[in-house]
Amino acid sequence: MSQSPPLAKIDREKVCPFLLKIYTQVGRHHSVNEYQNNTHPPIQDELPIYTWKDATLGEIALLVQEVVPEARHADAHLTFRLIYLDTVSGRHQQTEIGQVINAEESKSQSKTLEDCRFMIGDYLDVAVHMGDPRSSYGDGGHGTDRYQGRRNGGGFSFRHRGRGGRRF
């Protein structure tokens, strides 16, 4: 399986950031059903930030810690889910993308949004958990392939997006 080329370094002084909507909750993730009605995602838990595709989960965790007091606790760990619109079914889907543990380094800390296959318009759902991270996050950050095999080598086939199968 071929990997996508590494992300070019983004000059954050010259490149305009995009709006990322993060939804946080203590103890659990939001249900994907809460995202199905585009006009009513869980707005009371919304944390809008401006960022770039080279932002890491560790950087995003620091921003969440500024707003969610429980996330600052030494025993806290944050689990991340990518919420995206599946263009085949027309419904929002979710995939686990990693976790950041306050008390220790985690391999997910350095994952970028680009590494997670984030596309502008997707959401992040962040749950703040307390205690042993292995008990509440089964796969340790190895989310499933959000494209379910629809990636084609170095390009992406847009046949599922109604663009006539063009490859980029």
TABEL-V986295 format. One record per pair of residues at least 24 apart in sequence whose ideal C-beta (glycine too) atoms are under 10 Angstrom apart, sorted by sequence separation. I is the first residue (numbers start at 1). J is the second residue. D is the distance in whole Angstrom. If there is no record, write none. Layout:
# TABEL-V986295
i = {I:I}
j = {J:J}
d = {D:D}
This chain:
# TABEL-V986295
i = {22:23:76:77:78:122:21:22:76:77:116:21:22:75:76:77:100:102:117:20:21:22:75:76:77:97:99:106:116:119:20:21:74:75:78:80:97:99:101:117:118:19:20:22:71:73:74:77:79:94:96:104:108:117:19:20:72:73:78:92:99:103:111:116:117:18:19:20:71:80:82:92:94:101:102:17:18:19:20:101:108:109:17:18:20:84:100:101:107:108:16:17:18:82:84:85:99:106:107:108:117:17:18:20:65:81:82:84:99:106:107:108:16:17:64:80:82:85:101:15:61:65:82:84:85:99:15:17:22:61:62:84:85:99:12:15:61:83:84:98:12:20:24:57:58:60:61:82:83:99:11:22:57:59:61:82:83:96:98:99:100:10:12:22:26:41:56:57:58:81:82:83:96:98:99:10:12:20:24:25:26:27:57:81:82:96:98:10:24:26:56:80:81:96:97:98:7:9:10:22:26:61:80:81:96:97:98:7:8:24:79:80:81:96:97:7:24:38:58:61:79:80:96:97:35:58:61:78:79:95:96:32:34:35:36:57:60:78:79:94:95:97:26:29:35:58:59:77:78:79:94:95:28:29:30:32:41:57:58:59:60:77:78:93:95:29:56:57:58:60:76:77:94:30:56:57:58:59:60:76:77:93:24:29:36:38:56:57:58:59:75:76:77:79:36:37:56:57:71:73:75:76:77:78:93:35:36:55:56:57:71:72:74:75:77:35:55:56:71:73:75:76:77:79:80:22:23:33:34:35:54:55:57:68:70:71:75:79:32:33:35:53:54:55:56:57:69:70:71:77:78:23:32:52:53:54:56:64:68:70:77:86:88:32:52:53:54:80:82:86:21:32:51:52:53:64:79:81:84:86:88:31:53:55:63:65:80:84:87:30:60:64:82:29:53:61:53:60:29:51:53:57:61:57:87:88:87:88:86:87:49:87:46:47:47:45:42:45:41:42:41:57:35:35:34:20:30:32:31:18:30:29:30:28:29:30:20:29:28:20:21:23:24:25:27:28:29:19:20:21:22:23:24:25:26:27:28:10:18:19:20:21:22:23:24:25:26:27:18:20:21:22:23:24:25:26:27:10:20:21:22:23:24:26:7:6:7:8:7:6:7:28:6:27:4:4:4:1:4:1:2:4:5:1:2:4:2:3:4:1:2:4}
j = {46:47:100:101:102:146:46:47:101:102:141:47:48:101:102:103:126:128:143:47:48:49:102:103:104:124:126:133:143:146:48:49:102:103:106:108:125:127:129:145:146:48:49:51:100:102:103:106:108:123:125:133:137:146:49:50:102:103:108:122:129:133:141:146:147:49:50:51:102:111:113:123:125:132:133:49:50:51:52:133:140:141:50:51:53:117:133:134:140:141:50:51:52:116:118:119:133:140:141:142:151:52:53:55:100:116:117:119:134:141:142:143:52:53:100:116:118:121:137:52:98:102:119:121:122:136:53:55:60:99:100:122:123:137:51:54:100:122:123:137:52:60:64:97:98:100:101:122:123:139:52:63:98:100:102:123:124:137:139:140:141:52:54:64:68:83:98:99:100:123:124:125:138:140:141:53:55:63:67:68:69:70:100:124:125:139:141:54:68:70:100:124:125:140:141:142:52:54:55:67:71:106:125:126:141:142:143:53:54:70:125:126:127:142:143:54:71:85:105:108:126:127:143:144:83:106:109:126:127:143:144:81:83:84:85:106:109:127:128:143:144:146:76:79:85:108:109:127:128:129:144:145:79:80:81:83:92:108:109:110:111:128:129:144:146:81:108:109:110:112:128:129:146:83:109:110:111:112:113:129:130:146:78:83:90:92:110:111:112:113:129:130:131:133:91:92:111:112:126:128:130:131:132:133:148:91:92:111:112:113:127:128:130:131:133:92:112:113:128:130:132:133:134:136:137:80:81:91:92:93:112:113:115:126:128:129:133:137:91:92:94:112:113:114:115:116:128:129:130:136:137:83:92:112:113:114:116:124:128:130:137:146:148:93:113:114:115:141:143:147:83:94:113:114:115:126:141:143:146:148:150:94:116:118:126:128:143:147:150:94:124:128:146:94:118:126:119:126:96:118:120:124:128:126:158:160:160:161:160:161:124:162:123:124:126:125:123:126:123:125:125:141:123:125:125:113:123:125:125:113:125:125:126:125:126:127:118:127:127:120:121:123:124:125:127:128:129:120:121:122:123:124:125:126:127:128:129:112:120:121:122:123:124:125:126:127:128:129:121:123:124:125:126:127:128:129:130:114:124:125:126:127:128:130:112:112:113:114:114:114:115:136:115:136:114:115:117:145:151:149:151:153:154:151:152:154:153:154:155:153:154:156}
d = {7:7:9:4:8:9:6:4:8:6:10:8:8:9:5:8:9:10:9:9:5:6:7:8:9:8:10:8:8:9:7:8:6:7:10:7:10:9:10:8:9:6:5:10:9:7:6:8:9:9:10:9:10:6:8:7:8:10:9:9:9:9:8:9:7:10:6:5:8:9:9:8:7:10:10:8:7:8:9:5:8:10:4:7:10:8:9:10:8:4:9:5:7:6:8:9:6:8:7:10:9:5:8:8:9:10:7:7:10:7:10:10:9:9:9:8:6:7:10:6:10:8:9:8:8:9:9:9:7:9:9:4:10:5:9:9:4:6:8:9:6:8:6:7:10:8:9:6:4:10:9:8:5:10:8:8:7:7:10:7:9:5:8:7:7:8:10:8:6:9:7:5:8:9:5:7:9:10:7:9:9:9:6:7:8:6:4:5:5:5:9:6:4:9:7:9:10:7:9:9:8:10:7:8:7:9:7:7:9:9:9:6:8:8:5:6:8:9:9:9:7:8:4:10:5:8:8:5:5:4:8:9:9:9:10:9:10:7:8:9:5:9:9:7:9:8:9:9:6:6:10:8:10:9:8:7:9:5:4:10:10:8:8:10:5:6:9:6:7:10:6:5:9:8:6:8:8:9:8:7:8:7:8:9:10:9:5:5:10:10:9:6:8:8:6:10:6:8:8:9:5:9:9:9:9:9:6:10:5:8:10:9:10:6:4:4:6:8:5:6:9:9:10:7:10:9:9:9:9:9:5:6:9:8:5:10:9:5:8:8:8:7:7:9:9:8:9:9:10:8:10:8:6:9:5:6:10:9:6:7:8:8:9:7:8:4:9:8:7:10:9:5:7:9:9:6:8:8:6:9:9:9:10:9:10:9:9:10:10:9:7:7:7:8:7:8:9:8:9:10:8:9:10:9:9:5:5:9:9:5:9:8:9:9:8:9:10:9:7:9:10:9:7:8:9:8:9:9:9:10:5:5:10:10:8:8:8:4:6:8:9:6:9:8:7:9:10:8:10:9:7:7:8:8:8:7:8:10:5:9:8:5:5:5:5:6:5:7:9:8:8:8:7:8:7:8:8:9:7:10:6:10:7:8:6:10:9:10:4:9:8:9:9:9:8:9:9:10:8:10:9:10:7:9:9:7:5:9:10:9:6:9}
